[in-house]
Amino acid sequence: MDMNSLRINGKRLQSTLEEMAKIGGTPNGGVTRLALSDEDKKARDLFVSWLEELDMEITIDEMGNIFGKMPGKNNDLDPVMSGSHIDSQPKGGRFDGILGVMGALEVARTLKENNIQLERPYIVVDWTNEEGSRFSPAMVSSGVWAGELSLDWAYNRTDINGKKQGEELERIGYKGSVPAKKHPVHAYYEYHIEQGPILEREDKTIGAPKGIVCLHWYDIYLEGEANQVGPTPMVGRHDALVAASEMITAVNKMPAKMGIDNLVATVGEIQNQPNSRNIIPNGVHFTVDIRSWDDDLAIRGWESLKKDFNEIAERHGTPLRMEETWRVEHAPFDDRLVKRVLETAEEIGYSSHYMVSGAGHDASYMNHFCPTAMIFVPSINGRSHVEVENTSWEDCAAGANVLLHSVIKSASETE
């Protein structure tokens, strides 16, 4: 058959995504499918059943990463791999992560129904806990698989209720026995919604990021002094929440203070103790997320914040503890694969745009040891990690078609 005319089944991809969106679906059209929750288990079970329908060789490793392997003509050659994640943010969107897994699955379905066997094996993957919203940090399982994070450390990460990641893996039946350890990969493609406004603004269908910004996560703990709010004068209070509020404002102002555009900083999570309306707060935990294409710039931003935090804590009499939880350097992708995505889009009739990813993805860790590229499609109004997250079905199919032909090209290489 004429390989150039080969296309995925857009209606089938849509149906697959819609069925997945029912698992953890929210009343406002989003998804809550936190890592290793009952909803995650149900979605994993469905994904595995679809891999079984294709007679793929299924492997589940120690971190619960799920791999579906389609044999190649020469299985001694390193495989081509594609995938993303099934877990979501709380009240997140129905395309984030899952589009990359279902898109990679649709590629396998298209190859199977057209009796196409590639030279190299093709692997579809679901990485465990990419989001990091239940067990921090993000991308933890691809990090373990890539040899960048310790398995025991990952197992002992806890959620807000003190449940351990390793124990939850076991509870839902996805703590596999195969070592979570990397093997040679010829090429890794991750298909994803953009999660920003650039493609829509540029009126382009396909995005090919040159890489991913660095991601730095910090946890801040403040200790105050609790007391009844009425009898306690304002002067002399040690209010941990007031101190934290000044610090949070400092985070928001830091990029502008440094006069830098290529830097963002966010406080996205906060816990207040004892969280009662008539008790002065005596404990606050909040998070800081700093991102930039320039690693040194992100570190300078953090050093500036540390000085501000220490000054604020001293002024309020609220002892401070700061943890540098996680750092991933910016990840420049493989030039050849990025060019392949751009050229493939043009060949099959889609406009494209060379850009940068401001969001983290498992491709960050994969990029450390194998040629890696990503394929983006537009996010309507640039919204993501929220229930209104949306991408047109036409664009979903377009990105999957670019993935299909990129995979075919890489898997046809015998050198």
VENZIFEN-V83546 format. One record per residue. N is the residue number from 0. RES is the residue in three letters. PSI is psi in whole degrees, -180 to 180 (NA if undefined). OMEGA is omega as a letter, one per 40 degrees, with the letter a starting at -180 (* if undefined). Layout:
# VENZIFEN-V83546
N&RES&PSI&OMEGA  N&RES&PSI&OMEGA
This chain:
# VENZIFEN-V83546
0&MET&162&i  1&ASP&106&a  2&MET&-31&a  3&ASN&-27&a  4&SER&-3&a  5&LEU&134&i  6&ARG&153&i  7&ILE&169&i  8&ASN&101&a  9&GLY&-38&i  10&LYS&-38&i  11&ARG&-41&i  12&LEU&-44&i  13&GLN&-48&a  14&SER&-41&i  15&THR&-45&i  16&LEU&-39&i  17&GLU&-37&i  18&GLU&-40&i  19&MET&-36&a  20&ALA&-20&i  21&LYS&-25&a  22&ILE&106&a  23&GLY&12&a  24&GLY&142&a  25&THR&159&a  26&PRO&-26&a  27&ASN&18&i  28&GLY&6&i  29&GLY&-159&a  30&VAL&135&i  31&THR&104&a  32&ARG&71&a  33&LEU&152&a  34&ALA&130&i  35&LEU&19&i  36&SER&174&i  37&ASP&-35&i  38&GLU&-41&i  39&ASP&-42&i  40&LYS&-45&a  41&LYS&-42&i  42&ALA&-39&i  43&ARG&-45&i  44&ASP&-42&i  45&LEU&-44&i  46&PHE&-46&i  47&VAL&-39&i  48&SER&-35&i  49&TRP&-35&i  50&LEU&-40&i  51&GLU&-37&i  52&GLU&-27&i  53&LEU&5&a  54&ASP&34&i  55&MET&151&i  56&GLU&116&a  57&ILE&130&i  58&THR&134&i  59&ILE&121&a  60&ASP&-175&a  61&GLU&-24&i  62&MET&7&i  63&GLY&7&i  64&ASN&135&a  65&ILE&125&a  66&PHE&129&i  67&GLY&118&a  68&LYS&129&i  69&MET&118&a  70&PRO&150&i  71&GLY&178&i  72&LYS&-32&i  73&ASN&98&a  74&ASN&0&i  75&ASP&-15&i  76&LEU&147&i  77&ASP&142&a  78&PRO&162&i  79&VAL&135&a  80&MET&145&i  81&SER&144&i  82&GLY&-168&i  83&SER&-128&a  84&HIS&154&a  85&ILE&-27&a  86&ASP&157&a  87&SER&174&i  88&GLN&162&i  89&PRO&128&a  90&LYS&46&i  91&GLY&-163&a  92&GLY&170&a  93&ARG&11&i  94&PHE&-30&a  95&ASP&119&i  96&GLY&-58&a  97&ILE&-31&i  98&LEU&-39&a  99&GLY&-33&i  100&VAL&-47&a  101&MET&-32&i  102&GLY&-42&i  103&ALA&-37&i  104&LEU&-42&i  105&GLU&-35&i  106&VAL&-46&i  107&ALA&-42&i  108&ARG&-41&a  109&THR&-43&i  110&LEU&-43&a  111&LYS&-49&a  112&GLU&-19&i  113&ASN&10&i  114&ASN&42&i  115&ILE&120&i  116&GLN&121&a  117&LEU&162&i  118&GLU&-41&a  119&ARG&156&i  120&PRO&152&i  121&TYR&128&a  122&ILE&129&i  123&VAL&134&a  124&VAL&142&i  125&ASP&116&i  126&TRP&133&i  127&THR&138&i  128&ASN&60&i  129&GLU&-36&a  130&GLU&-39&a  131&GLY&12&a  132&SER&-25&i  133&ARG&-50&i  134&PHE&112&i  135&SER&152&e  136&PRO&-172&i  137&ALA&166&i  138&MET&32&a  139&VAL&-36&a  140&SER&-36&i  141&SER&-30&i  142&GLY&-41&i  143&VAL&-46&a  144&TRP&-37&a  145&ALA&-5&i  146&GLY&15&a  147&GLU&-22&a  148&LEU&149&a  149&SER&139&i  150&LEU&-48&a  151&ASP&-41&i  152&TRP&-44&i  153&ALA&-43&i  154&TYR&-33&a  155&ASN&3&i  156&ARG&136&a  157&THR&154&i  158&ASP&-174&a  159&ILE&-21&i  160&ASN&7&i  161&GLY&6&i  162&LYS&136&a  163&LYS&146&a  164&GLN&-43&i  165&GLY&-40&a  166&GLU&-36&i  167&GLU&-34&i  168&LEU&-45&a  169&GLU&-40&a  170&ARG&-41&a  171&ILE&1&i  172&GLY&23&a  173&TYR&26&i  174&LYS&91&a  175&GLY&172&a  176&SER&-15&i  177&VAL&132&a  178&PRO&136&i  179&ALA&81&a  180&LYS&133&a  181&LYS&153&i  182&HIS&164&a  183&PRO&136&i  184&VAL&130&a  185&HIS&-40&i  186&ALA&142&i  187&TYR&125&i  188&TYR&133&i  189&GLU&121&a  190&TYR&132&a  191&HIS&154&i  192&ILE&152&a  193&GLU&-42&a  194&GLN&15&i  195&GLY&-177&a  196&PRO&0&a  197&ILE&-51&a  198&LEU&-43&i  199&GLU&-42&a  200&ARG&-39&a  201&GLU&-4&a  202&ASP&46&i  203&LYS&149&a  204&THR&-39&a  205&ILE&132&i  206&GLY&138&i  207&ALA&95&a  208&PRO&141&i  209&LYS&-14&i  210&GLY&-172&a  211&ILE&140&i  212&VAL&162&i  213&CYS&154&i  214&LEU&121&i  215&HIS&122&i  216&TRP&136&i  217&TYR&148&i  218&ASP&129&a  219&ILE&131&a  220&TYR&126&a  221&LEU&140&i  222&GLU&120&i  223&GLY&-158&i  224&GLU&116&a  225&ALA&147&i  226&ASN&163&i  227&GLN&134&a  228&VAL&-31&a  229&GLY&-55&a  230&PRO&-9&a  231&THR&116&a  232&PRO&155&i  233&MET&-39&i  234&VAL&132&i  235&GLY&0&i  236&ARG&153&i  237&HIS&78&a  238&ASP&109&a  239&ALA&-32&a  240&LEU&-37&i  241&VAL&-44&i  242&ALA&-43&a  243&ALA&-38&a  244&SER&-38&i  245&GLU&-38&i  246&MET&-40&a  247&ILE&-41&i  248&THR&-38&i  249&ALA&-38&i  250&VAL&-45&a  251&ASN&-33&a  252&LYS&-16&a  253&MET&-49&a  254&PRO&-44&i  255&ALA&-37&i  256&LYS&-37&i  257&MET&-6&i  258&GLY&35&a  259&ILE&132&i  260&ASP&-33&a  261&ASN&49&a  262&LEU&134&i  263&VAL&150&a  264&ALA&135&a  265&THR&140&i  266&VAL&116&a  267&GLY&-12&a  268&GLU&141&i  269&ILE&138&i  270&GLN&132&a  271&ASN&134&a  272&GLN&141&e  273&PRO&6&i  274&ASN&46&i  275&SER&141&a  276&ARG&-21&a  277&ASN&29&i  278&ILE&131&i  279&ILE&128&a  280&PRO&132&a  281&ASN&4&i  282&GLY&131&i  283&VAL&136&i  284&HIS&128&i  285&PHE&163&a  286&THR&154&i  287&VAL&132&i  288&ASP&120&i  289&ILE&133&a  290&ARG&145&i  291&SER&158&i  292&TRP&-20&a  293&ASP&109&a  294&ASP&-44&a  295&ASP&-37&i  296&LEU&-43&i  297&ALA&-39&i  298&ILE&-39&i  299&ARG&-37&i  300&GLY&-42&i  301&TRP&-41&i  302&GLU&-39&i  303&SER&-42&i  304&LEU&-39&i  305&LYS&-41&i  306&LYS&-45&i  307&ASP&-44&a  308&PHE&-45&a  309&ASN&-38&i  310&GLU&-42&a  311&ILE&-44&a  312&ALA&-41&a  313&GLU&-41&a  314&ARG&-35&a  315&HIS&-3&a  316&GLY&42&a  317&THR&96&a  318&PRO&144&a  319&LEU&139&i  320&ARG&130&a  321&MET&129&i  322&GLU&130&i  323&GLU&91&a  324&THR&-40&a  325&TRP&134&i  326&ARG&128&i  327&VAL&123&a  328&GLU&158&i  329&HIS&148&a  330&ALA&98&i  331&PRO&127&a  332&PHE&170&a  333&ASP&119&a  334&ASP&-40&a  335&ARG&-42&a  336&LEU&-38&i  337&VAL&-44&i  338&LYS&-37&i  339&ARG&-42&i  340&VAL&-46&a  341&LEU&-45&a  342&GLU&-39&i  343&THR&-43&i  344&ALA&-45&a  345&GLU&-42&a  346&GLU&-36&a  347&ILE&11&i  348&GLY&24&i  349&TYR&140&i  350&SER&153&a  351&SER&165&a  352&HIS&132&i  353&TYR&127&a  354&MET&-165&i  355&VAL&145&i  356&SER&122&i  357&GLY&-8&i  358&ALA&153&i  359&GLY&150&i  360&HIS&161&i  361&ASP&-22&i  362&ALA&-23&i  363&SER&-46&a  364&TYR&-39&i  365&MET&-36&a  366&ASN&-19&a  367&HIS&-22&a  368&PHE&-2&i  369&CYS&156&i  370&PRO&129&a  371&THR&145&i  372&ALA&160&i  373&MET&156&i  374&ILE&120&i  375&PHE&148&i  376&VAL&158&a  377&PRO&144&i  378&SER&123&a  379&ILE&126&a  380&ASN&14&i  381&GLY&19&a  382&ARG&137&i  383&SER&164&a  384&HIS&22&i  385&VAL&162&a  386&GLU&-28&a  387&VAL&-1&i  388&GLU&132&a  389&ASN&148&i  390&THR&140&a  391&SER&150&i  392&TRP&-32&i  393&GLU&-43&i  394&ASP&-35&i  395&CYS&-44&i  396&ALA&-38&a  397&ALA&-48&a  398&GLY&-38&i  399&ALA&-34&i  400&ASN&-40&i  401&VAL&-40&i  402&LEU&-47&a  403&LEU&-51&a  404&HIS&-29&i  405&SER&-44&i  406&VAL&-46&a  407&ILE&-44&a  408&LYS&-48&a  409&SER&-38&a  410&ALA&-8&i  411&SER&-9&i  412&GLU&128&a  413&THR&-8&i  414&GLU&NA&*
